[in-house]
Amino acid sequence: MTVDKAGRVFEFTSVRYLHPEDQAFAEMLSGWRNQQLSRNLKHETIEQRERVVQRFHEHTNEYPWRWHPAHVDEFFGDLRSEKHAKVATVRSYQAALRAFCAYISSPDYGWNPLCERLFGTHPAQICFDWNTAAHVQEADSQPAKRAFTRRELQDFFDRADDEVARITSARRKGWLPAYRDAVLFKVAYVWGLRRNEVRHVQTVDFSRNPHAREFGRYGVLAVRYGKAMRGSPPKRRSVLTVFDWSAEVVEDWLDRGHRHMTQGLDLFTTERGTLVSGATLLRRFRSYCDDLNLSPGLDFHSLRRSYVTHLIEAGMDALFVQHQVGHEHASTTALYASVSSDYRTRTLRHALDSTLSTALNGNERESS
């Protein structure tokens, strides 16, 4: 048996299989991989989904044509109770398993008649609405996740700068990566970038904003590796510079640090010229937070949360902030700052002003 590039299975009837179960399962995974590639999904996404299916297979000790809904209950019950998996993790695992079962049970791909002939049964869908988690709200991140306060953010940046000074004064190696990461954290905040977005920033991504000449050539940042929609390439957007110290941070890095790292266009690289890894950034970020005894709810994404929150607190228009961070919906931006809409803000302001006005008018009448 073999599968084509579209994921359809073809059987060679003259061939006898030594281990038909193992070969059928391997070809199912191969065909599913081809089907997902045709949908333009990322290789990383496909590999992650395959690992989920393999893990489910190992847990049940059964092949896909003998899976049934009770296996779903057992596997995910163990995942929640023993492994303490997060809600989002469980839902993503269930989505992967549902997609695999939909592929192998579809009559379009030919697995049903093959399994009937070889194993006397056929694969079927085992993930349903009644035994899987539903996505019923816009965000289900952990309640502990939050933005930095302004004081915490300043302390964090100071800690990053102090690390560079400490290593330099001790005449030890490592001051350049520490300096790079200190600048990277600041760039992520002042332009509201995700971790992968800031890793891929290049020097040519900056340009002038004719309406904000005070920022020089750093008035606009073109983000080329934004979070992709399903089956689509990375989403692009342009972020206007809003903080007056943004340009100074980048210029200082280009003058004192970047030229020692690489001659390439990438803004943040290792000393070997490769992009700095996300794991490296997370380790240093967590180390600084632990040194400052900051809340575990602060993560790298908190820099982006802080950008949104601080702009809205400063009175920036909510639609402007939404476009800056590249959110499809205003409700997503509102989750970052606990502000849902201009309507709620205006309603609260009107109510407060009316209450104050009524109280003042009442006092004037009493005094007269």
ZAMARGU-4260 file (C-alpha; in steps of 0.2 Angstrom, whole numbers, plus 5000, padded with zeros to 4 digits):
<rodrens>
0) 5000/5000/5000 | 5005/5018/4997 | 4998/5035/4997 | 4998/5049/4984 | 5002/5067/4987
5) 4983/5071/4990 | 4983/5058/5004 | 4973/5044/4995 | 4978/5026/4998 | 4982/5013/4985
10) 4984/4995/4988 | 4995/4982/4978 | 4984/4967/4980 | 4998/4955/4974 | 5009/4961/4989
15) 5009/4951/5006 | 5012/4962/5021 | 5023/4955/5035 | 5016/4968/5048 | 5001/4975/5040
20) 4995/4985/5056 | 5011/4994/5057 | 5012/4998/5039 | 4994/5004/5038 | 4996/5016/5052
25) 5013/5023/5045 | 5004/5026/5028 | 4989/5034/5037 | 5001/5046/5045 | 5010/5049/5029
30) 4994/5052/5019 | 4987/5064/5033 | 5004/5073/5031 | 5001/5075/5013 | 4983/5081/5015
35) 4988/5094/5028 | 5002/5100/5017 | 4989/5103/5003 | 4980/5114/5015 | 4995/5125/5017
40) 4998/5121/5035 | 5015/5124/5043 | 5027/5109/5044 | 5028/5113/5063 | 5010/5112/5065
45) 5009/5095/5056 | 5023/5088/5066 | 5015/5093/5082 | 4998/5085/5077 | 5007/5069/5072
50) 5015/5068/5089 | 4998/5069/5097 | 4991/5055/5087 | 5007/5044/5090 | 5005/5048/5109
55) 4986/5043/5108 | 4991/5027/5099 | 5004/5023/5113 | 4992/5026/5127 | 4978/5016/5120
60) 4989/5002/5113 | 4977/5000/5099 | 4977/5005/5080 | 4966/5018/5073 | 4953/5006/5066
65) 4950/5000/5083 | 4949/5016/5092 | 4932/5021/5101 | 4926/5036/5111 | 4930/5028/5128
70) 4948/5029/5123 | 4946/5048/5121 | 4939/5049/5139 | 4953/5039/5146 | 4967/5048/5137
75) 4961/5066/5141 | 4955/5061/5158 | 4973/5056/5162 | 4980/5071/5153 | 4970/5083/5165
80) 4971/5073/5181 | 4989/5067/5180 | 4998/5078/5168 | 4988/5094/5173 | 4987/5099/5155
85) 4981/5117/5152 | 4963/5119/5144 | 4970/5126/5128 | 4982/5111/5127 | 4968/5099/5129
90) 4958/5107/5116 | 4972/5108/5103 | 4976/5089/5106 | 4957/5085/5103 | 4957/5095/5087
95) 4972/5086/5080 | 4964/5069/5085 | 4948/5074/5077 | 4956/5080/5061 | 4966/5063/5060
100) 4950/5053/5062 | 4941/5063/5050 | 4954/5060/5037 | 4955/5041/5039 | 4937/5038/5040
105) 4933/5049/5025 | 4927/5039/5010 | 4937/5050/4999 | 4954/5043/5004 | 4950/5024/5003
110) 4955/5019/5021 | 4938/5011/5025 | 4938/4997/5012 | 4957/4993/5015 | 4955/4991/5033
115) 4939/4981/5031 | 4948/4969/5020 | 4964/4968/5031 | 4957/4969/5048 | 4939/4966/5047
120) 4934/4983/5054 | 4936/5001/5048 | 4941/5018/5056 | 4928/5030/5063 | 4927/5047/5071
125) 4929/5046/5089 | 4929/5065/5094 | 4912/5072/5096 | 4904/5088/5104 | 4899/5078/5119
130) 4916/5071/5123 | 4928/5085/5119 | 4931/5103/5126 | 4921/5117/5117 | 4929/5134/5114
135) 4915/5145/5121 | 4924/5161/5125 | 4936/5173/5116 | 4951/5170/5128 | 4955/5156/5140
140) 4972/5161/5145 | 4977/5158/5163 | 4970/5172/5175 | 4988/5175/5182 | 4994/5181/5165
145) 4994/5200/5165 | 5004/5216/5159 | 5018/5224/5169 | 5015/5239/5179 | 5025/5254/5174
150) 5036/5252/5190 | 5039/5233/5186 | 5043/5237/5168 | 5056/5250/5173 | 5064/5238/5186
155) 5064/5224/5172 | 5073/5235/5160 | 5085/5242/5173 | 5089/5224/5178 | 5093/5219/5160
160) 5105/5235/5158 | 5113/5231/5175 | 5117/5213/5168 | 5127/5221/5154 | 5136/5232/5165
165) 5140/5218/5177 | 5147/5207/5164 | 5157/5221/5156 | 5165/5227/5172 | 5170/5209/5176
170) 5178/5208/5159 | 5169/5191/5156 | 5162/5185/5140 | 5143/5186/5137 | 5141/5205/5138
175) 5136/5206/5120 | 5122/5193/5121 | 5116/5201/5137 | 5116/5218/5128 | 5107/5211/5113
180) 5093/5203/5124 | 5091/5219/5134 | 5088/5229/5118 | 5077/5215/5111 | 5065/5216/5126
185) 5064/5235/5124 | 5060/5234/5106 | 5047/5221/5109 | 5038/5233/5121 | 5040/5249/5112
190) 5032/5242/5096 | 5021/5229/5104 | 5029/5214/5096 | 5026/5195/5099 | 5042/5185/5102
195) 5043/5178/5085 | 5040/5195/5077 | 5054/5203/5086 | 5066/5189/5083 | 5064/5192/5064
200) 5066/5211/5064 | 5079/5217/5051 | 5087/5234/5050 | 5078/5237/5033 | 5061/5235/5042
205) 5062/5253/5049 | 5057/5268/5039 | 5053/5286/5041 | 5036/5293/5045 | 5033/5309/5037
210) 5020/5314/5050 | 5032/5310/5064 | 5049/5317/5058 | 5056/5317/5076 | 5059/5298/5075
215) 5070/5300/5060 | 5072/5283/5051 | 5063/5274/5064 | 5046/5281/5063 | 5038/5265/5056
220) 5042/5247/5059 | 5036/5234/5045 | 5032/5218/5054 | 5034/5204/5041 | 5032/5189/5053
225) 5016/5192/5061 | 5005/5178/5068 | 4998/5169/5053 | 4979/5165/5051 | 4976/5146/5048
230) 4984/5140/5032 | 4990/5157/5027 | 5008/5165/5027 | 5013/5176/5041 | 5003/5192/5042
235) 5011/5209/5039 | 5007/5225/5047 | 5015/5242/5050 | 5018/5249/5067 | 5020/5267/5070
240) 5033/5273/5083 | 5025/5281/5098 | 5038/5282/5112 | 5051/5296/5110 | 5065/5284/5116
245) 5062/5270/5104 | 5074/5277/5090 | 5088/5280/5103 | 5087/5261/5109 | 5089/5254/5091
250) 5103/5267/5086 | 5113/5263/5101 | 5112/5244/5098 | 5117/5247/5079 | 5132/5258/5084
255) 5138/5248/5099 | 5132/5230/5098 | 5125/5224/5081 | 5141/5227/5071 | 5150/5215/5083
260) 5137/5202/5080 | 5135/5200/5061 | 5136/5210/5045 | 5119/5204/5040 | 5102/5212/5040
265) 5095/5203/5055 | 5094/5215/5070 | 5095/5201/5084 | 5107/5186/5080 | 5119/5175/5090
270) 5138/5178/5088 | 5138/5165/5075 | 5125/5175/5064 | 5110/5164/5067 | 5093/5171/5074
275) 5092/5171/5093 | 5081/5157/5098 | 5065/5159/5107 | 5071/5147/5121 | 5086/5158/5125
280) 5075/5173/5126 | 5063/5164/5138 | 5077/5159/5149 | 5084/5176/5151 | 5067/5184/5153
285) 5062/5172/5167 | 5079/5174/5176 | 5077/5193/5177 | 5059/5191/5183 | 5065/5179/5197
290) 5079/5190/5202 | 5066/5204/5204 | 5053/5193/5213 | 5041/5197/5200 | 5024/5188/5198
295) 5025/5171/5188 | 5010/5178/5178 | 5022/5189/5169 | 5029/5181/5153 | 5037/5187/5137
300) 5020/5191/5130 | 5017/5203/5145 | 5028/5215/5136 | 5015/5216/5122 | 5001/5216/5135
305) 5010/5231/5143 | 5011/5240/5126 | 4992/5239/5124 | 4988/5243/5141 | 4999/5258/5143
310) 4994/5266/5126 | 4975/5265/5131 | 4979/5271/5149 | 4988/5286/5140 | 4972/5290/5131
315) 4976/5283/5114 | 4961/5279/5103 | 4957/5260/5104 | 4956/5258/5085 | 4973/5265/5083
320) 4980/5253/5096 | 4970/5238/5088 | 4979/5242/5071 | 4996/5244/5079 | 4996/5226/5087
325) 4987/5219/5072 | 4971/5212/5080 | 4957/5207/5069 | 4944/5212/5082 | 4943/5226/5094
330) 4937/5214/5108 | 4954/5205/5107 | 4963/5221/5110 | 4951/5225/5124 | 4956/5209/5133
335) 4973/5216/5136 | 4968/5231/5145 | 4952/5226/5152 | 4943/5239/5142 | 4930/5232/5130
340) 4924/5247/5119 | 4923/5265/5117 | 4905/5264/5121 | 4908/5257/5139 | 4921/5271/5142
345) 4910/5285/5136 | 4896/5277/5146 | 4906/5277/5162 | 4913/5295/5159 | 4895/5301/5156
350) 4888/5293/5172 | 4902/5300/5182 | 4901/5317/5176 | 4882/5317/5178 | 4883/5311/5196
355) 4896/5324/5200 | 4885/5337/5191 | 4870/5332/5201 | 4879/5332/5217 | 4886/5350/5214
360) 4869/5357/5209 | 4861/5349/5224 | 4874/5358/5236 | 4871/5374/5227 | 4853/5373/5230
365) 4855/5369/5248 | 4867/5383/5251 | 4855/5396/5243
</rodrens>
